[in-house]
Amino acid sequence: MTDTRAVELAFREEAPAVLATLIRQVGDFDLAEDAVQDAFAAAVASWPRDGIPKRPGAWITTAARRRAIDRLRRDRGLADRMAALQRLTEIDALRRDEEAALDEPVVGDDRLRLVFTCCHPALAMDARVALTLRSLGGLTTAEVARALLVSEETMRRRLSRAKRKIAGAGIPYRVPGDEDLPERLRGVLAVVYLIFNEGYAAASGDRLVRGELCAEAIRLGRLLVRLVPGDAETEGLLALMLLQDARRDARVDEHGAYVALDEQDRSRWDAGRIAEGREALRRALERRAPGTYQLQAAIAALHCEAPDAASTDWPQIAALYGELARRAPSPVVEVNRAVAVAFAGGDGLAVLAPLLGDERLAEYQPLHAAHAELLRRAGDLVGADAAYERAIKLSDNAVERAELERRAADARRVRGAQRPELDGDHRRSTANAKPGPLPSP
Amino acid sequence: MQYMLLLYDDPSAAPAPDSPEAAADFERWMTVTQEMQDAGVMVGGEALLGAETATTVRVRDGDTLLSDGPFAETKEHLGGYYVLDVPDLDTACAWAAKLPNAPTGSIEVRPVMEIPAQT
């Protein structure tokens, strides 16, 4: 006897792979999705009675294809529907063993087709994110809407617009050819990392719901490593996400306040995640094809390896940021590099100087937060005070602002007292300029 | 599937007519057009005279209103089009990326609507 909940779990496990196969067989995203829904209803009706089939994926695919045939028969007006109907009926008429082999959705090719279609650059970025979560992650429309902080209605419209574009514009359901593959794969990785960061950056109030996005992104990362074996950056991204996610819980204290990296309770870091992340990074680095995700993962790994903040290998981290800046130069990387250089005992303020002279970065909050922190470390408390004030004014996030205000007050107290030497035990990274997660390059 | 490639360019950046640059430009367009024909994907295509020759027509309340100039005042003007018959969007975009105005202007790729035959 199987209850409905067990049916639902088994179904959710298989649904994305079934959908991927069915889209190819049916040639229509929407129809495939409806048919999978129909198959779910059929499973709820028969599995509790007969038990979960030995190969649930094949069962669902067959059931969904038959439902698709039913739907096409009801709606056979259009020529393209006739062609789809004929194709499906042919598949359905195969011998049972042939059919079972055909419907076994362990074949990675279909999943990969679905990956590249959902992340197609002709779709708007928000549509790519939504489609990927819905179709590959197997989240319901309501769950995707909640995680991305939009109404269910808005999400429903976004998804159906995206599917209309796929069908209308003729976005192909295939894995790109060798020539385009590297570039398109980079695009897929960017979508997955964006999903991760949506969850990682979530403020305290909605951490729980949005944190699911991190779990989903990691699941997608693992899937990609399976589907595109041997790609160093794919493994690098998975490593990066695992190593960052390991610290997710420790970033917030019991009152929901932000905890900077060097003040986190390291016993709360997830050892399982760290081990899996380091293993993924090790495999990636062995391929000798360095890239920006691997560099960021290597930085995250160094943080995870330090038993406490003071023993962090800052010279190595500063060097990795230097390499990252060479490959993907950006103010974000430079600010992080400056902090790492300073923590390694070098002249971080010299790294910041060209950025501070750049008019376009006048309103760039993390720059001023880092500047304040480095001035304070250098003993220039008057300068630090002004920089803190500027950073606080530019901050649009309450948690972050509170942290900056605490640091500014701290610095002022030190200034009022006797200006003790700042040694390693007192140093703190800033809330924003902490070496750590970077937006995808 | 048929796609229309709408070619947009900033005319102020175009080489002067009769200059060697203009001749080289023309040569580039002829080459890619020939390539499309050889590949058997080209359904049609034309180059247009400049937007200063455009007239926009509207009918409002039964009156025909003409105005000088293109429909939208933008820096980049519609300068021509191709209609291609290719399997999918990726193929259409790959052709678009080969066009001489791709590095400087832009190409809008739109599927041509299929009107079902009357039965």
Interface residues (C-beta under 8 A of the other chain):
Chain A: L78 A79 A122 G168 A169 G170 I171 P172 P176 D180
Chain B: M1 Y3 P87 D88 L89 D90 A92 C93 V109 P111 P116
